């Protein structure tokens, strides 16, 4: 992987991580369109560390309060009913599904799940699910209504994003809207829930960087830094945008991209398991 490729993929990661359009799908698709080949699951996971650091910075005060209250709740009774302490436990509970399923399906995540035909399908299907959940979901719940049952359900929706094209934010926001949470609450919990899972996945995949066909350390670090800078701007914009707008534009985009991928794959322009045919 060259430096220019790393910059482009870092920008793509930063732009798409928080939008409900699937960053892993866009890294895969961008590389295929450009003829660079699949950057791989390890590169994707490590660059996501950059975007999660953007979340940590954006929600720094909130995350700091959650960690403090959760820690005190371990030995101080007065903190055990605290909402922030409760949120800490719910983030732990919600992280269990993706941790378990990520380990069980590691080989498929690295290979079979990266087929462009599967990505096209998940882009369309989960885009339509997001539209239905956002269109017909109630807006009556905020994060104070979050329960263990709901936290675990959010976790299973997040785990669906192990398949590129689903979208980590899109999957969890869809789940939240189906359970009646308003857009801002669904998005905020989605971002907070992603932090431990994404950081753990990125750190786990660090040893794969520079090994075999994986990109070298230099370009990977550059892409991660770029993803952090772009990601911070995007998360700030999105949290403001969803207060007054629906997710319909993202749904239309997902469906259009999925249909385009189908056309390019089945007309032979793109190899579903590599970059453009003939490159």
N, C-alpha and C positions, 0 to 999 in steps of 0.2 A: 504493500500500500504506500502510495506517495503522499507528500505533504498536502498537495492540492486536494486529493481525494479525501484526506483526513479532515480538512477544513469544511468541505462540502458536506460530508456525512455528519460532522459535528453540528453544523447549522441545521441539518435535517432532524437530527436527534433533539436538539433544543426546541425547534419549532413544533414538533409533533408529540413529544412526550406527554404533555398535559392536555392537549386537544384530544377529543375522543375519536381519533383517526388511526391510532396504532403507530407508534414510533418504530417498533421492530419491523412492521410491514414496510414502512417507508424507507428504512435503511436497506432492506432487501430489494425493494422495487427500484430505488434510486440507483443502486449498484448495477442492477440488471439492465436498466435503461442506458446507463453510461458505458456498459461493457466492462465493468470492473470485476465482475464476479461477486459471489456472496461474501460480505465481510465476516460473516459467521456469528454464532450465538455468543461467543466469548467477547468479541469486540462490542456487540450490542449491549451486553450486560455491564461491561466496564464503563462505557460511555454514559450509561444511565446513572452512574455514580455522580457525574457532573450535574445532571438535572436534579437529582435528589438533594445534592448540596444546595441547589438553588431553592428548593422547597424549604430546607432547614433554615436558610437565611431569611426567606420571606416570612415564614411562620416561627421565627426564632423565639419570640416572646411566648407564644402559645405553647410551643414544644418544650421550652424551658420550664414553664409552669406545670405542664403535664408530668414531666420527669420528676420534678421536685415533689409534687403532691403524691405521685405513685410511690416514690421511695419512702416518704414519710408514712404513707399508709401501711407499710410493712410492719411498723412497730409503734405507731401512734394512732390510737383509736379514733381521735377526733377527725382524722383525715380519711377514714374509711368510707364516709358518706360524701366526700368531696367529689364534685363533678369531674374535675381534672384528674383526680386519682382513678376514678371510674373509667375515664377515657383511656388512661394508660393501660388498664387491664383489658379493655375492649380492643385496643390495637394489638395487644399480644394474642388475644383469642382470634381476632380476624386474620392474623398472620399465619396461623396453623395450617389452613388448607393449602396455600401456595407453597409452603415449606415442604409439606409431605408430598404433594403431587409433583412438585418440581424435582424432587429426588427420584420419585418413582418413574417419571417419564423423561429423565435426563437425555437419554439417547434419541428419543423422538424429537425433543426440543432442538437438539443439535442438527438433526437431519430431516426426518420425514415431515415435520411441521413447517419446514421452510419452502415447501413446494408452492410455486406461484398460483397453481390452481386452487389449492386449499386457501391461500391468502385471499384470492379474489372472492371465494365463497364466504369467508368469515367477514370480510369487509362489507359485503352486501347484507348478509343475514343479520349481523349484529348492528349494522347501521339502521336497518328497519326496526329491530327490537328497541334500539335507543329512541327512535322516533315515536314508537307506540308507547313506550314507558313515559317519555317526556310529554306526549300529547294527552294521554289519558290518566297519568299518575296524579295522585292528590298532592297538594302542597302544604299539608297540615303539620308535618313533623319537622323539628329541628334537631340538633345534636343532643339536646337535653332528653329527648325521647329514646335515645339509643339504648338497646338492651343487649344482653349476651347473645340471644337468638338472632337479633338483627346483625350484630357484629360478625357472627359466624357466617350468616348469609352473605354479607358484604365480602367476606373472605373467599367464599366459593366463587362469587362473581369475579373477584380479582384473579383467582387462579385460572379462570378461562383465558386470561391474557397470556398464558404460557404458549398459546397458539398465536403466532403473528397474524395480525389482521383483526383480532378481537378488540384490542386496546385496553390497557390497564385502567386508565381513567374512564374510558367509555363503558367498560364492563361493570365497574363498581358504581358509576353514576347511574347506569341502567338499573342495577339492582336497587340502589337507593330510591330512585324514582318509583319503581314498582312497589316498594314498601311504603310510599307516601311521604318521603323526605323532600323538602324543597330543594331547588337546584343548588343554592349556595351551600347548604348543609351536606348534600350528597357529594359535591365536588371537594369540599374541605376535608371530609372524612376520607374520601378517596385518596387525596394527596398525603394525608397523615398516615394512612394505612400502608401506603406504598413504601414509606421510608425504610422500615426495617427489612422488608422483603427485598427491595431493590439493592440496598446497600449490602445485604448478606450475599445476594446473587452475584453482584459485581466483585466483591472480595473473593468469593469462591472461585470465580473464573479468572482471577488475576494470574494464576499459575499457567493458564493456557496461552496467555499473550506471548508472542514471540516463539511459540512452539508449533511445529508442524506447518500447517497452512495459515495459521492465525497471523494477523498483522503484527508488526514490530512494536516495541514499546514507545518509540518516539512519536509516530503518527497517532497511536492510540491515546497517549497523554494529551497531544494537541487537540484531538477531536473531543476529548472529555472536557478540556478547558473551554473550548468554543461552545460546547453544549451547555455548560454551566451559565455562561454569559447570556446566551440567547434564551435559555430556559427561564431564567429569572424574569426577563422582560415579558415572556409569554404567560407565565403563571400570574403575574401582576395584572396583565391585561384581561386574562380569562376570568379572574375572580370579579372584576368589575363588569365585564360583558354579560355574564350569566344572570346578573341581578335584574336585567330588563329584557333579555333576549332568550329565545329558545335555542335548541341544538339543531334545528332543521337545516341550516346551511352545511353543517358538518355531515349530516345524514346524506344530503344530496351529493356532496363531494365523495363520500365513501362509496355510494352506489355507482357513481360515474367512474371512479377509479377501478372498482371491481369489474365492471362491464368492459372497460378498456383492457384490463389484464386478460380477461377471457378472450377477447378478440385477438390480442397480440400473441397469446399462447397458441390458440387453436388455428391461427393462420401461419404459424411457424416463425413469426418474427422473434419471439422470445422462447428460449428453452426453459421450461418450468423449474428446472433444477440447476440452472446456471445463468450466465448473462446472455446477451443477444447471440443468436445462432451465427456461427462463422467467426466469432471473436476469439 
